[in-house]
Amino acid sequence: MKSLIALTTVLLDNTSIKKLNVSNPRLNSEQEETTIHFSKMLHVNYGLTELHLSKHDMRDFGATQLAESLKDNKTLLYLNLSCNKISEDGAKAFANLLKLNTPLRKLSFCSKQDWQ
């Protein structure tokens, strides 16, 4: 988990990395620390255009934090949140985000069954 947190810290000021896939990290926690750090990073990072966070054991709290942080992000076009534990409440946070006319063009919530 510390390596993912360190990665988000490095990405705070990095604008050269455009696509990042950190799916299935096998470093989950009940407090969603990595999701919180990714949220903070996305709030200030203006380089990433594509981010894959599938199989992060993300729940509604983390999804809501992520959606909130993306309100100020002007570059992320694709976000993959597949195979997480996001329910209706987390999806509503993203619905509210999309009402704000963000640059986000593709958002994936597909479940494990949809992937197979």
N, C-alpha and C positions, 0 to 999 in steps of 0.2 A: 504494500500500500504506500509506503514511503517513496518508492520510485515513481508512482503515478503523481503523487503530490509534488515531488521535485520537478517532474515534467511540466506540470501546470505552472509552476513558478517560473521556469525558463520561458514558457510561452507567453508570459505576461507582456513582454516587450518584443517578442519575435514576430516579424512580419513576412519572413521568407518561406516559412512552412505554410503550404496552402491546404493540404489534405492530411488528415491524421486518423488512423484506425487503431483504437485501443479497446477493441471489443474483446469480451471474455477474459478479463484480466486475472481471474481466479484469486482476487484479493478483496473480497467483499467484506463490508462491515455493516452492522446494524444501524450505525449512525450516518451512513452515506457520506463519509468524509471526502472521498474522492469526487463525488458528484458536486459537493459544495465548492471544492477547489476548482473544478472545471467551470462551474458557474461564475466564480470570481474572475477566472481567466477570460472567459468569453465576454464579460462586461467591458474589458479594456483591450482585448486583442482585436486588431483590425487586419489580420493577415489570413486567418483560416477561412476557407470557403466551404470545406467539407469536413464533417466530424462524425465518426462512428463510435457510439457508446453502447453497443448492444451487449446483452448479457452482463450488465453491471449490477444486477440486483437492485436497480433503482426503483424507488417507490414514489408515491404522490408528493411527499415533501421535497425530495430531490428534483422531481420533474417541475414542480412549481418554482423552485429556486432557479432552475435552468431557464425556464420561460421568462421569469422576471429579469434575469441578467441579459437576455437576448433583446430586450426592448431597446437597448442602446447600441447593440451590435449592428453594424452596417455592411458586413461582408459575408456572413455565413449564409450559404445558399442551400446546403444539404445537411440534414441532421438525422442520423439513424439511431433510434432508441429501441430497436427490436429486442424481443425476448427479455423484457424487464417486467417489473411488477407494478406497472402504472395502470391505475383504474380510471374511472370516469372523472374524478377530481383532478388528477394530473393532466388528463386530456383537456379538461376545461381551461386550465391555465394556458395551454398552447392555443386553444381556440381564441382566447382573449388576446394572445400575442398576435395571432394572424389577422385580427381585426385592425391592428395598428399599421398595416401595410408595410411589414418588415421585408427585407430582401429574401427571406427564407422562401425557397421555391419547392423543396421536397422535404417531407417529414415522414419518417417511417416508424410506426408503432406495431408492426406485425408481431404476432405471437409465435411461440415455438412451433405450434402446429402449422401455422402458415408457412414457416420456413422449410419444413420437411417435405 
